[in-house]
């Protein structure tokens, strides 16, 4: 597979990209939970980050799945992977392609990409990717599902 580079609104961060939201409300960096009125603030933790995404309209998926065994996405949804910086200072999101099951992400204001932090193609096994992006190393929190047509998120 060739390098994937998708232009996306530079104000739309990884959360907006995962939610398939081209224009976050507030025209600013999307923050999990902000659309529902309960945006997360640092230091971040897995429970509040997950709940904030669910409050915005992400759907919980089958429990018991692990990072290396993602669940199947419900009909008319795509999976997203919720990640948190090991030190709790940031979060990051990936989204799974509906046709190839390959993962992509949008590091900050940059274009969406199918390459990880080590500039290696991510592919279908997200758990094997390098999750060090910039100064942060991200750890897996959970998988959630987003409607294929997207969710409105806010900054």
N, CA, C and O atoms as a GROMACS GRO file, in nm:
protein
  620
    1UNK      N    1   0.085  -0.117   0.000
    1UNK     CA    2   0.000   0.000   0.000
    1UNK      C    3   0.090   0.123   0.000
    1UNK      O    4   0.194   0.126   0.066
    2UNK      N    5   0.049   0.221  -0.073
    2UNK     CA    6   0.125   0.345  -0.082
    2UNK      C    7   0.096   0.434   0.038
    2UNK      O    8   0.000   0.414   0.112
    3UNK      N    9   0.182   0.532   0.054
    3UNK     CA   10   0.164   0.630   0.160
    3UNK      C   11   0.032   0.703   0.140
    3UNK      O   12   0.006   0.756   0.032
    4UNK      N   13  -0.049   0.706   0.242
    4UNK     CA   14  -0.177   0.775   0.238
    4UNK      C   15  -0.160   0.912   0.301
    4UNK      O   16  -0.111   0.925   0.413
    5UNK      N   17  -0.199   1.012   0.228
    5UNK     CA   18  -0.195   1.148   0.282
    5UNK      C   19  -0.326   1.214   0.243
    5UNK      O   20  -0.351   1.237   0.125
    6UNK      N   21  -0.407   1.244   0.340
    6UNK     CA   22  -0.538   1.301   0.316
    6UNK      C   23  -0.543   1.441   0.376
    6UNK      O   24  -0.520   1.458   0.496
    7UNK      N   25  -0.574   1.539   0.294
    7UNK     CA   26  -0.591   1.674   0.347
    7UNK      C   27  -0.719   1.680   0.427
    7UNK      O   28  -0.823   1.628   0.385
    8UNK      N   29  -0.712   1.741   0.541
    8UNK     CA   30  -0.824   1.753   0.632
    8UNK      C   31  -0.809   1.890   0.695
    8UNK      O   32  -0.697   1.938   0.709
    9UNK      N   33  -0.915   1.952   0.733
    9UNK     CA   34  -0.908   2.083   0.797
    9UNK      C   35  -0.796   2.086   0.901
    9UNK      O   36  -0.797   2.004   0.992
   10UNK      N   37  -0.698   2.177   0.889
   10UNK     CA   38  -0.588   2.179   0.985
   10UNK      C   39  -0.633   2.207   1.128
   10UNK      O   40  -0.560   2.175   1.222
   11UNK      N   41  -0.752   2.266   1.146
   11UNK     CA   42  -0.803   2.287   1.281
   11UNK      C   43  -0.866   2.160   1.338
   11UNK      O   44  -0.894   2.152   1.457
   12UNK      N   45  -0.888   2.061   1.252
   12UNK     CA   46  -0.945   1.934   1.296
   12UNK      C   47  -0.831   1.843   1.340
   12UNK      O   48  -0.747   1.805   1.258
   13UNK      N   49  -0.827   1.807   1.466
   13UNK     CA   50  -0.720   1.723   1.518
   13UNK      C   51  -0.756   1.575   1.505
   13UNK      O   52  -0.848   1.540   1.432
   14UNK      N   53  -0.682   1.490   1.574
   14UNK     CA   54  -0.702   1.345   1.565
   14UNK      C   55  -0.841   1.303   1.610
   14UNK      O   56  -0.898   1.210   1.554
   15UNK      N   57  -0.897   1.371   1.710
   15UNK     CA   58  -1.031   1.336   1.758
   15UNK      C   59  -1.136   1.369   1.652
   15UNK      O   60  -1.224   1.288   1.624
   16UNK      N   61  -1.126   1.486   1.592
   16UNK     CA   62  -1.219   1.523   1.485
   16UNK      C   63  -1.204   1.428   1.366
   16UNK      O   64  -1.304   1.388   1.307
   17UNK      N   65  -1.082   1.391   1.333
   17UNK     CA   66  -1.058   1.297   1.222
   17UNK      C   67  -1.120   1.162   1.254
   17UNK      O   68  -1.187   1.103   1.168
   18UNK      N   69  -1.099   1.111   1.374
   18UNK     CA   70  -1.156   0.981   1.413
   18UNK      C   71  -1.309   0.986   1.409
   18UNK      O   72  -1.373   0.888   1.372
   19UNK      N   73  -1.366   1.100   1.448
   19UNK     CA   74  -1.511   1.117   1.449
   19UNK      C   75  -1.566   1.152   1.310
   19UNK      O   76  -1.687   1.166   1.293
   20UNK      N   77  -1.478   1.166   1.211
   20UNK     CA   78  -1.515   1.203   1.075
   20UNK      C   79  -1.591   1.336   1.074
   20UNK      O   80  -1.694   1.351   1.009
   21UNK      N   81  -1.538   1.432   1.150
   21UNK     CA   82  -1.596   1.565   1.162
   21UNK      C   83  -1.504   1.665   1.094
   21UNK      O   84  -1.398   1.698   1.145
   22UNK      N   85  -1.546   1.713   0.977
   22UNK     CA   86  -1.462   1.805   0.900
   22UNK      C   87  -1.452   1.943   0.965
   22UNK      O   88  -1.350   2.011   0.950
   23UNK      N   89  -1.554   1.984   1.036
   23UNK     CA   90  -1.555   2.118   1.094
   23UNK      C   91  -1.601   2.112   1.240
   23UNK      O   92  -1.721   2.120   1.267
   24UNK      N   93  -1.507   2.097   1.334
   24UNK     CA   94  -1.548   2.094   1.475
   24UNK      C   95  -1.618   2.223   1.515
   24UNK      O   96  -1.576   2.332   1.476
   25UNK      N   97  -1.723   2.211   1.594
   25UNK     CA   98  -1.793   2.329   1.646
   25UNK      C   99  -1.693   2.411   1.726
   25UNK      O  100  -1.610   2.355   1.798
   26UNK      N  101  -1.701   2.541   1.715
   26UNK     CA  102  -1.608   2.627   1.784
   26UNK      C  103  -1.483   2.652   1.701
   26UNK      O  104  -1.400   2.735   1.738
   27UNK      N  105  -1.470   2.580   1.587
   27UNK     CA  106  -1.358   2.599   1.495
   27UNK      C  107  -1.224   2.597   1.568
   27UNK      O  108  -1.138   2.682   1.545
   28UNK      N  109  -1.207   2.500   1.656
   28UNK     CA  110  -1.086   2.490   1.735
   28UNK      C  111  -1.052   2.342   1.753
   28UNK      O  112  -1.125   2.255   1.707
   29UNK      N  113  -0.942   2.314   1.819
   29UNK     CA  114  -0.899   2.176   1.846
   29UNK      C  115  -1.010   2.101   1.919
   29UNK      O  116  -1.050   2.140   2.028
   30UNK      N  117  -1.059   1.993   1.858
   30UNK     CA  118  -1.168   1.916   1.918
   30UNK      C  119  -1.124   1.851   2.048
   30UNK      O  120  -1.014   1.796   2.058
   31UNK      N  121  -1.209   1.857   2.147
   31UNK     CA  122  -1.181   1.802   2.278
   31UNK      C  123  -1.290   1.700   2.311
   31UNK      O  124  -1.408   1.733   2.307
   32UNK      N  125  -1.252   1.577   2.343
   32UNK     CA  126  -1.352   1.477   2.379
   32UNK      C  127  -1.443   1.529   2.491
   32UNK      O  128  -1.396   1.580   2.593
   33UNK      N  129  -1.574   1.514   2.469
   33UNK     CA  130  -1.673   1.555   2.567
   33UNK      C  131  -1.720   1.699   2.552
   33UNK      O  132  -1.824   1.735   2.608
   34UNK      N  133  -1.649   1.782   2.478
   34UNK     CA  134  -1.686   1.923   2.466
   34UNK      C  135  -1.821   1.940   2.397
   34UNK      O  136  -1.899   2.027   2.436
   35UNK      N  137  -1.851   1.858   2.295
   35UNK     CA  138  -1.979   1.869   2.225
   35UNK      C  139  -2.096   1.844   2.320
   35UNK      O  140  -2.202   1.906   2.306
   36UNK      N  141  -2.078   1.754   2.415
   36UNK     CA  142  -2.184   1.722   2.510
   36UNK      C  143  -2.182   1.812   2.634
   36UNK      O  144  -2.264   1.796   2.724
   37UNK      N  145  -2.088   1.905   2.637
   37UNK     CA  146  -2.082   1.998   2.748
   37UNK      C  147  -1.994   1.954   2.864
   37UNK      O  148  -1.995   2.016   2.970
   38UNK      N  149  -1.916   1.846   2.843
   38UNK     CA  150  -1.832   1.794   2.951
   38UNK      C  151  -1.693   1.759   2.899
   38UNK      O  152  -1.650   1.644   2.908
   39UNK      N  153  -1.623   1.857   2.845
   39UNK     CA  154  -1.491   1.834   2.788
   39UNK      C  155  -1.389   1.791   2.892
   39UNK      O  156  -1.388   1.841   3.005
   40UNK      N  157  -1.303   1.699   2.853
   40UNK     CA  158  -1.199   1.652   2.944
   40UNK      C  159  -1.089   1.758   2.958
   40UNK      O  160  -1.068   1.840   2.868
   41UNK      N  161  -1.022   1.755   3.071
   41UNK     CA  162  -0.909   1.844   3.096
   41UNK      C  163  -0.794   1.761   3.151
   41UNK      O  164  -0.817   1.657   3.213
   42UNK      N  165  -0.671   1.806   3.129
   42UNK     CA  166  -0.557   1.730   3.182
   42UNK      C  167  -0.550   1.742   3.334
   42UNK      O  168  -0.600   1.840   3.389
   43UNK      N  169  -0.491   1.646   3.401
   43UNK     CA  170  -0.434   1.523   3.344
   43UNK      C  171  -0.545   1.427   3.304
   43UNK      O  172  -0.645   1.412   3.374
   44UNK      N  173  -0.526   1.363   3.189
   44UNK     CA  174  -0.626   1.272   3.134
   44UNK      C  175  -0.611   1.134   3.195
   44UNK      O  176  -0.501   1.091   3.229
   45UNK      N  177  -0.725   1.064   3.207
   45UNK     CA  178  -0.720   0.923   3.248
   45UNK      C  179  -0.816   0.844   3.159
   45UNK      O  180  -0.905   0.902   3.096
   46UNK      N  181  -0.797   0.716   3.155
   46UNK     CA  182  -0.871   0.629   3.063
   46UNK      C  183  -1.022   0.638   3.084
   46UNK      O  184  -1.097   0.647   2.987
   47UNK      N  185  -1.067   0.635   3.207
   47UNK     CA  186  -1.212   0.632   3.235
   47UNK      C  187  -1.280   0.761   3.191
   47UNK      O  188  -1.384   0.755   3.124
   48UNK      N  189  -1.226   0.876   3.226
   48UNK     CA  190  -1.291   1.002   3.189
   48UNK      C  191  -1.280   1.030   3.040
   48UNK      O  192  -1.372   1.087   2.981
   49UNK      N  193  -1.170   0.989   2.978
   49UNK     CA  194  -1.154   1.008   2.834
   49UNK      C  195  -1.255   0.923   2.758
   49UNK      O  196  -1.319   0.972   2.665
   50UNK      N  197  -1.270   0.799   2.797
   50UNK     CA  198  -1.367   0.709   2.733
   50UNK      C  199  -1.509   0.762   2.751
   50UNK      O  200  -1.586   0.766   2.656
   51UNK      N  201  -1.543   0.801   2.872
   51UNK     CA  202  -1.679   0.850   2.898
   51UNK      C  203  -1.707   0.978   2.821
   51UNK      O  204  -1.819   0.998   2.774
   52UNK      N  205  -1.609   1.065   2.808
   52UNK     CA  206  -1.626   1.189   2.731
   52UNK      C  207  -1.659   1.158   2.586
   52UNK      O  208  -1.745   1.223   2.526
   53UNK      N  209  -1.591   1.060   2.528
   53UNK     CA  210  -1.618   1.021   2.389
   53UNK      C  211  -1.759   0.964   2.376
   53UNK      O  212  -1.830   0.995   2.280
   54UNK      N  213  -1.799   0.882   2.471
   54UNK     CA  214  -1.934   0.824   2.470
   54UNK      C  215  -2.038   0.935   2.485
   54UNK      O  216  -2.142   0.932   2.419
   55UNK      N  217  -2.011   1.033   2.570
   55UNK     CA  218  -2.103   1.146   2.586
   55UNK      C  219  -2.122   1.222   2.456
   55UNK      O  220  -2.229   1.275   2.430
   56UNK      N  221  -2.018   1.227   2.374
   56UNK     CA  222  -2.025   1.296   2.244
   56UNK      C  223  -2.096   1.213   2.138
   56UNK      O  224  -2.127   1.265   2.030
   57UNK      N  225  -2.123   1.086   2.164
   57UNK     CA  226  -2.195   1.003   2.068
   57UNK      C  227  -2.120   0.881   2.018
   57UNK      O  228  -2.175   0.803   1.940
   58UNK      N  229  -1.995   0.862   2.061
   58UNK     CA  230  -1.924   0.738   2.026
   58UNK      C  231  -1.995   0.623   2.097
   58UNK      O  232  -2.055   0.642   2.203
   59UNK      N  233  -1.986   0.506   2.039
   59UNK     CA  234  -2.057   0.390   2.092
   59UNK      C  235  -1.958   0.291   2.150
   59UNK      O  236  -1.857   0.258   2.087
   60UNK      N  237  -1.987   0.243   2.271
   60UNK     CA  238  -1.906   0.137   2.329
   60UNK      C  239  -1.923   0.011   2.245
   60UNK      O  240  -2.031  -0.014   2.191
   61UNK      N  241  -1.818  -0.067   2.235
   61UNK     CA  242  -1.825  -0.193   2.159
   61UNK      C  243  -1.800  -0.309   2.254
   61UNK      O  244  -1.769  -0.289   2.372
   62UNK      N  245  -1.813  -0.430   2.203
   62UNK     CA  246  -1.803  -0.551   2.285
   62UNK      C  247  -1.685  -0.547   2.380
   62UNK      O  248  -1.572  -0.520   2.340
   63UNK      N  249  -1.712  -0.574   2.505
   63UNK     CA  250  -1.606  -0.580   2.606
   63UNK      C  251  -1.525  -0.707   2.587
   63UNK      O  252  -1.569  -0.801   2.521
   64UNK      N  253  -1.408  -0.709   2.645
   64UNK     CA  254  -1.325  -0.828   2.640
   64UNK      C  255  -1.228  -0.831   2.524
   64UNK      O  256  -1.145  -0.922   2.515
   65UNK      N  257  -1.236  -0.734   2.435
   65UNK     CA  258  -1.140  -0.727   2.326
   65UNK      C  259  -1.013  -0.661   2.377
   65UNK      O  260  -1.016  -0.577   2.466
   66UNK      N  261  -0.903  -0.700   2.319
   66UNK     CA  262  -0.775  -0.644   2.359
   66UNK      C  263  -0.719  -0.561   2.244
   66UNK      O  264  -0.774  -0.562   2.134
   67UNK      N  265  -0.612  -0.490   2.271
   67UNK     CA  266  -0.552  -0.402   2.172
   67UNK      C  267  -0.522  -0.478   2.042
   67UNK      O  268  -0.549  -0.427   1.934
   68UNK      N  269  -0.467  -0.598   2.053
   68UNK     CA  270  -0.429  -0.672   1.932
   68UNK      C  271  -0.544  -0.751   1.871
   68UNK      O  272  -0.526  -0.814   1.767
   69UNK      N  273  -0.664  -0.749   1.933
   69UNK     CA  274  -0.780  -0.817   1.877
   69UNK      C  275  -0.899  -0.720   1.880
   69UNK      O  276  -0.983  -0.728   1.970
   70UNK      N  277  -0.906  -0.630   1.782
   70UNK     CA  278  -1.017  -0.534   1.782
   70UNK      C  279  -1.149  -0.603   1.753
   70UNK      O  280  -1.154  -0.704   1.682
   71UNK      N  281  -1.257  -0.548   1.808
   71UNK     CA  282  -1.389  -0.605   1.780
   71UNK      C  283  -1.433  -0.568   1.638
   71UNK      O  284  -1.370  -0.484   1.573
   72UNK      N  285  -1.538  -0.630   1.592
   72UNK     CA  286  -1.598  -0.590   1.465
   72UNK      C  287  -1.677  -0.462   1.488
   72UNK      O  288  -1.741  -0.445   1.592
   73UNK      N  289  -1.672  -0.373   1.391
   73UNK     CA  290  -1.751  -0.251   1.402
   73UNK      C  291  -1.898  -0.283   1.376
   73UNK      O  292  -1.928  -0.365   1.288
   74UNK      N  293  -1.989  -0.221   1.449
   74UNK     CA  294  -2.131  -0.241   1.419
   74UNK      C  295  -2.163  -0.191   1.278
   74UNK      O  296  -2.086  -0.113   1.221
   75UNK      N  297  -2.273  -0.234   1.223
   75UNK     CA  298  -2.314  -0.190   1.089
   75UNK      C  299  -2.320  -0.038   1.084
   75UNK      O  300  -2.364   0.028   1.178
   76UNK      N  301  -2.275   0.017   0.972
   76UNK     CA  302  -2.276   0.162   0.948
   76UNK      C  303  -2.192   0.241   1.048
   76UNK      O  304  -2.222   0.356   1.078
   77UNK      N  305  -2.087   0.180   1.099
   77UNK     CA  306  -1.993   0.243   1.192
   77UNK      C  307  -1.850   0.206   1.152
   77UNK      O  308  -1.828   0.109   1.080
   78UNK      N  309  -1.756   0.284   1.200
   78UNK     CA  310  -1.615   0.246   1.190
   78UNK      C  311  -1.556   0.250   1.331
   78UNK      O  312  -1.603   0.322   1.419
   79UNK      N  313  -1.451   0.170   1.350
   79UNK     CA  314  -1.385   0.167   1.480
   79UNK      C  315  -1.289   0.283   1.495
   79UNK      O  316  -1.229   0.329   1.397
   80UNK      N  317  -1.275   0.330   1.618
   80UNK     CA  318  -1.168   0.421   1.652
   80UNK      C  319  -1.093   0.361   1.770
   80UNK      O  320  -1.152   0.289   1.851
   81UNK      N  321  -0.967   0.391   1.779
   81UNK     CA  322  -0.887   0.349   1.894
   81UNK      C  323  -0.855   0.472   1.976
   81UNK      O  324  -0.802   0.571   1.925
   82UNK      N  325  -0.889   0.466   2.104
   82UNK     CA  326  -0.863   0.575   2.197
   82UNK      C  327  -0.729   0.546   2.264
   82UNK      O  328  -0.706   0.437   2.317
   83UNK      N  329  -0.640   0.645   2.261
   83UNK     CA  330  -0.507   0.632   2.318
   83UNK      C  331  -0.484   0.747   2.416
   83UNK      O  332  -0.545   0.853   2.403
   84UNK      N  333  -0.398   0.726   2.512
   84UNK     CA  334  -0.366   0.831   2.608
   84UNK      C  335  -0.214   0.834   2.626
   84UNK      O  336  -0.148   0.730   2.626
   85UNK      N  337  -0.159   0.954   2.641
   85UNK     CA  338  -0.015   0.965   2.666
   85UNK      C  339   0.017   0.896   2.798
   85UNK      O  340  -0.060   0.905   2.894
   86UNK      N  341   0.129   0.828   2.801
   86UNK     CA  342   0.167   0.753   2.920
   86UNK      C  343   0.174   0.842   3.044
   86UNK      O  344   0.152   0.796   3.156
   87UNK      N  345   0.203   0.971   3.024
   87UNK     CA  346   0.211   1.063   3.138
   87UNK      C  347   0.081   1.139   3.163
   87UNK      O  348   0.077   1.226   3.250
   88UNK      N  349  -0.026   1.110   3.088
   88UNK     CA  350  -0.157   1.171   3.109
   88UNK      C  351  -0.171   1.312   3.056
   88UNK      O  352  -0.270   1.379   3.086
   89UNK      N  353  -0.075   1.360   2.978
   89UNK     CA  354  -0.079   1.499   2.931
   89UNK      C  355  -0.150   1.518   2.798
   89UNK      O  356  -0.176   1.632   2.759
   90UNK      N  357  -0.182   1.410   2.728
   90UNK     CA  358  -0.241   1.423   2.595
   90UNK      C  359  -0.320   1.297   2.561
   90UNK      O  360  -0.313   1.197   2.633
   91UNK      N  361  -0.394   1.303   2.452
   91UNK     CA  362  -0.467   1.188   2.400
   91UNK      C  363  -0.442   1.182   2.250
   91UNK      O  364  -0.396   1.279   2.190
   92UNK      N  365  -0.473   1.067   2.191
   92UNK     CA  366  -0.459   1.051   2.047
   92UNK      C  367  -0.562   0.947   2.002
   92UNK      O  368  -0.600   0.859   2.078
   93UNK      N  369  -0.606   0.960   1.876
   93UNK     CA  370  -0.707   0.870   1.821
   93UNK      C  371  -0.663   0.820   1.684
   93UNK      O  372  -0.598   0.891   1.607
   94UNK      N  373  -0.698   0.696   1.655
   94UNK     CA  374  -0.681   0.635   1.523
   94UNK      C  375  -0.819   0.594   1.475
   94UNK      O  376  -0.910   0.574   1.555
   95UNK      N  377  -0.835   0.581   1.344
   95UNK     CA  378  -0.960   0.526   1.291
   95UNK      C  379  -0.928   0.416   1.191
   95UNK      O  380  -0.828   0.420   1.120
   96UNK      N  381  -1.017   0.318   1.189
   96UNK     CA  382  -0.999   0.202   1.103
   96UNK      C  383  -1.078   0.221   0.974
   96UNK      O  384  -1.194   0.262   0.975
   97UNK      N  385  -1.013   0.192   0.862
   97UNK     CA  386  -1.080   0.201   0.733
   97UNK      C  387  -1.183   0.090   0.719
   97UNK      O  388  -1.156  -0.024   0.756
   98UNK      N  389  -1.301   0.122   0.666
   98UNK     CA  390  -1.408   0.024   0.658
   98UNK      C  391  -1.384  -0.088   0.556
   98UNK      O  392  -1.438  -0.197   0.570
   99UNK      N  393  -1.305  -0.062   0.454
   99UNK     CA  394  -1.285  -0.162   0.349
   99UNK      C  395  -1.160  -0.247   0.371
   99UNK      O  396  -1.162  -0.367   0.344
  100UNK      N  397  -1.052  -0.186   0.419
  100UNK     CA  398  -0.926  -0.258   0.431
  100UNK      C  399  -0.890  -0.297   0.573
  100UNK      O  400  -0.800  -0.378   0.593
  101UNK      N  401  -0.959  -0.241   0.672
  101UNK     CA  402  -0.929  -0.260   0.814
  101UNK      C  403  -0.796  -0.197   0.852
  101UNK      O  404  -0.749  -0.218   0.964
  102UNK      N  405  -0.734  -0.122   0.763
  102UNK     CA  406  -0.609  -0.053   0.794
  102UNK      C  407  -0.639   0.072   0.878
  102UNK      O  408  -0.745   0.132   0.865
  103UNK      N  409  -0.544   0.107   0.963
  103UNK     CA  410  -0.561   0.219   1.054
  103UNK      C  411  -0.491   0.344   1.002
  103UNK      O  412  -0.386   0.336   0.939
  104UNK      N  413  -0.553   0.459   1.028
  104UNK     CA  414  -0.495   0.588   0.993
  104UNK      C  415  -0.514   0.681   1.112
  104UNK      O  416  -0.591   0.653   1.203
  105UNK      N  417  -0.443   0.792   1.108
  105UNK     CA  418  -0.456   0.892   1.215
  105UNK      C  419  -0.418   1.029   1.161
  105UNK      O  420  -0.365   1.040   1.050
  106UNK      N  421  -0.444   1.131   1.239
  106UNK     CA  422  -0.411   1.268   1.201
  106UNK      C  423  -0.334   1.332   1.315
  106UNK      O  424  -0.394   1.379   1.412
  107UNK      N  425  -0.202   1.335   1.303
  107UNK     CA  426  -0.121   1.396   1.409
  107UNK      C  427  -0.136   1.549   1.410
  107UNK      O  428  -0.075   1.617   1.327
  108UNK      N  429  -0.215   1.601   1.501
  108UNK     CA  430  -0.232   1.745   1.516
  108UNK      C  431  -0.281   1.814   1.390
  108UNK      O  432  -0.377   1.769   1.329
  109UNK      N  433  -0.215   1.923   1.351
  109UNK     CA  434  -0.259   1.999   1.234
  109UNK      C  435  -0.214   1.939   1.101
  109UNK      O  436  -0.246   1.993   0.995
  110UNK      N  437  -0.142   1.829   1.106
  110UNK     CA  438  -0.089   1.768   0.984
  110UNK      C  439  -0.196   1.688   0.911
  110UNK      O  440  -0.304   1.662   0.965
  111UNK      N  441  -0.166   1.648   0.788
  111UNK     CA  442  -0.258   1.566   0.710
  111UNK      C  443  -0.274   1.428   0.775
  111UNK      O  444  -0.186   1.382   0.848
  112UNK      N  445  -0.386   1.364   0.748
  112UNK     CA  446  -0.407   1.227   0.794
  112UNK      C  447  -0.307   1.136   0.723
  112UNK      O  448  -0.268   1.161   0.609
  113UNK      N  449  -0.268   1.030   0.791
  113UNK     CA  450  -0.163   0.943   0.739
  113UNK      C  451  -0.186   0.798   0.782
  113UNK      O  452  -0.253   0.770   0.881
  114UNK      N  453  -0.128   0.706   0.704
  114UNK     CA  454  -0.130   0.565   0.742
  114UNK      C  455   0.007   0.520   0.792
  114UNK      O  456   0.037   0.400   0.793
  115UNK      N  457   0.089   0.615   0.834
  115UNK     CA  458   0.221   0.584   0.888
  115UNK      C  459   0.226   0.617   1.036
  115UNK      O  460   0.166   0.715   1.081
  116UNK      N  461   0.298   0.534   1.112
  116UNK     CA  462   0.305   0.551   1.256
  116UNK      C  463   0.416   0.649   1.294
  116UNK      O  464   0.475   0.715   1.208
  117UNK      N  465   0.445   0.657   1.423
  117UNK     CA  466   0.548   0.747   1.474
  117UNK      C  467   0.688   0.714   1.428
  117UNK      O  468   0.776   0.800   1.433
  118UNK      N  469   0.711   0.591   1.383
  118UNK     CA  470   0.841   0.551   1.331
  118UNK      C  471   0.846   0.555   1.180
  118UNK      O  472   0.941   0.505   1.119
  119UNK      N  473   0.744   0.614   1.117
  119UNK     CA  474   0.732   0.626   0.972
  119UNK      C  475   0.724   0.491   0.902
  119UNK      O  476   0.778   0.471   0.793
  120UNK      N  477   0.654   0.398   0.968
  120UNK     CA  478   0.627   0.265   0.913
  120UNK      C  479   0.477   0.256   0.890
  120UNK      O  480   0.398   0.304   0.972
  121UNK      N  481   0.436   0.196   0.779
  121UNK     CA  482   0.295   0.182   0.749
  121UNK      C  483   0.224   0.105   0.861
  121UNK      O  484   0.272   0.000   0.905
  122UNK      N  485   0.112   0.157   0.906
  122UNK     CA  486   0.040   0.097   1.019
  122UNK      C  487  -0.027  -0.034   0.979
  122UNK      O  488  -0.008  -0.134   1.048
  123UNK      N  489  -0.104  -0.036   0.872
  123UNK     CA  490  -0.173  -0.158   0.831
  123UNK      C  491  -0.289  -0.192   0.922
  123UNK      O  492  -0.346  -0.104   0.987
  124UNK      N  493  -0.324  -0.320   0.928
  124UNK     CA  494  -0.441  -0.366   1.003
  124UNK      C  495  -0.411  -0.400   1.149
  124UNK      O  496  -0.504  -0.417   1.227
  125UNK      N  497  -0.284  -0.410   1.187
  125UNK     CA  498  -0.248  -0.444   1.325
  125UNK      C  499  -0.199  -0.320   1.398
  125UNK      O  500  -0.079  -0.292   1.400
  126UNK      N  501  -0.290  -0.247   1.455
  126UNK     CA  502  -0.256  -0.123   1.524
  126UNK      C  503  -0.164  -0.148   1.643
  126UNK      O  504  -0.081  -0.063   1.676
  127UNK      N  505  -0.177  -0.262   1.706
  127UNK     CA  506  -0.097  -0.291   1.825
  127UNK      C  507   0.052  -0.302   1.793
  127UNK      O  508   0.136  -0.287   1.882
  128UNK      N  509   0.086  -0.329   1.668
  128UNK     CA  510   0.227  -0.342   1.629
  128UNK      C  511   0.290  -0.208   1.589
  128UNK      O  512   0.411  -0.202   1.563
  129UNK      N  513   0.211  -0.102   1.585
  129UNK     CA  514   0.261   0.028   1.541
  129UNK      C  515   0.341   0.098   1.651
  129UNK      O  516   0.329   0.067   1.769
  130UNK      N  517   0.422   0.194   1.607
  130UNK     CA  518   0.499   0.279   1.698
  130UNK      C  519   0.407   0.396   1.737
  130UNK      O  520   0.366   0.474   1.651
  131UNK      N  521   0.375   0.407   1.864
  131UNK     CA  522   0.281   0.508   1.910
  131UNK      C  523   0.350   0.625   1.980
  131UNK      O  524   0.290   0.692   2.063
  132UNK      N  525   0.475   0.648   1.945
  132UNK     CA  526   0.544   0.767   1.992
  132UNK      C  527   0.530   0.873   1.884
  132UNK      O  528   0.579   0.858   1.773
  133UNK      N  529   0.462   0.980   1.920
  133UNK     CA  530   0.436   1.089   1.826
  133UNK      C  531   0.480   1.217   1.895
  133UNK      O  532   0.429   1.252   2.002
  134UNK      N  533   0.574   1.285   1.834
  134UNK     CA  534   0.629   1.404   1.899
  134UNK      C  535   0.699   1.365   2.027
  134UNK      O  536   0.787   1.278   2.027
  135UNK      N  537   0.660   1.429   2.136
  135UNK     CA  538   0.724   1.402   2.266
  135UNK      C  539   0.648   1.303   2.352
  135UNK      O  540   0.687   1.277   2.466
  136UNK      N  541   0.540   1.246   2.299
  136UNK     CA  542   0.456   1.157   2.379
  136UNK      C  543   0.454   1.015   2.324
  136UNK      O  544   0.457   0.993   2.203
  137UNK      N  545   0.450   0.921   2.416
  137UNK     CA  546   0.424   0.782   2.381
  137UNK      C  547   0.284   0.750   2.432
  137UNK      O  548   0.253   0.770   2.550
  138UNK      N  549   0.201   0.700   2.341
  138UNK     CA  550   0.060   0.676   2.372
  138UNK      C  551   0.036   0.528   2.400
  138UNK      O  552   0.096   0.441   2.338
  139UNK      N  553  -0.054   0.503   2.495
  139UNK     CA  554  -0.092   0.367   2.530
  139UNK      C  555  -0.241   0.349   2.500
  139UNK      O  556  -0.319   0.444   2.504
  140UNK      N  557  -0.278   0.227   2.470
  140UNK     CA  558  -0.415   0.194   2.432
  140UNK      C  559  -0.509   0.207   2.551
  140UNK      O  560  -0.477   0.168   2.663
  141UNK      N  561  -0.628   0.263   2.524
  141UNK     CA  562  -0.735   0.273   2.623
  141UNK      C  563  -0.849   0.178   2.586
  141UNK      O  564  -0.883   0.089   2.664
  142UNK      N  565  -0.908   0.198   2.467
  142UNK     CA  566  -1.020   0.114   2.426
  142UNK      C  567  -1.053   0.139   2.280
  142UNK      O  568  -1.001   0.231   2.217
  143UNK      N  569  -1.140   0.054   2.228
  143UNK     CA  570  -1.199   0.076   2.096
  143UNK      C  571  -1.341   0.128   2.117
  143UNK      O  572  -1.411   0.084   2.208
  144UNK      N  573  -1.381   0.220   2.031
  144UNK     CA  574  -1.518   0.270   2.028
  144UNK      C  575  -1.563   0.270   1.883
  144UNK      O  576  -1.481   0.255   1.792
  145UNK      N  577  -1.692   0.287   1.860
  145UNK     CA  578  -1.746   0.291   1.725
  145UNK      C  579  -1.807   0.429   1.700
  145UNK      O  580  -1.867   0.490   1.789
  146UNK      N  581  -1.791   0.475   1.576
  146UNK     CA  582  -1.843   0.605   1.533
  146UNK      C  583  -1.930   0.581   1.409
  146UNK      O  584  -1.890   0.504   1.322
  147UNK      N  585  -2.046   0.644   1.400
  147UNK     CA  586  -2.126   0.629   1.278
  147UNK      C  587  -2.043   0.668   1.154
  147UNK      O  588  -1.968   0.765   1.157
  148UNK      N  589  -2.059   0.592   1.048
  148UNK     CA  590  -1.982   0.615   0.927
  148UNK      C  591  -1.996   0.758   0.876
  148UNK      O  592  -1.900   0.816   0.826
  149UNK      N  593  -2.116   0.815   0.888
  149UNK     CA  594  -2.135   0.952   0.842
  149UNK      C  595  -2.080   1.055   0.938
  149UNK      O  596  -2.087   1.175   0.910
  150UNK      N  597  -2.025   1.013   1.051
  150UNK     CA  598  -1.953   1.101   1.143
  150UNK      C  599  -2.036   1.155   1.258
  150UNK      O  600  -2.158   1.139   1.263
  151UNK      N  601  -1.965   1.218   1.349
  151UNK     CA  602  -2.024   1.283   1.466
  151UNK      C  603  -1.978   1.429   1.468
  151UNK      O  604  -1.866   1.459   1.428
  152UNK      N  605  -2.063   1.517   1.514
  152UNK     CA  606  -2.020   1.654   1.537
  152UNK      C  607  -1.946   1.658   1.669
  152UNK      O  608  -1.999   1.617   1.772
  153UNK      N  609  -1.823   1.707   1.668
  153UNK     CA  610  -1.746   1.726   1.790
  153UNK      C  611  -1.716   1.875   1.802
  153UNK      O  612  -1.738   1.952   1.708
  154UNK      N  613  -1.665   1.915   1.917
  154UNK     CA  614  -1.644   2.058   1.941
  154UNK      C  615  -1.509   2.085   2.004
  154UNK      O  616  -1.448   2.001   2.070
  155UNK      N  617  -1.464   2.206   1.979
  155UNK     CA  618  -1.337   2.253   2.035
  155UNK      C  619  -1.359   2.361   2.137
  155UNK      O  620  -1.263   2.412   2.195
   0.00000   0.00000   0.00000
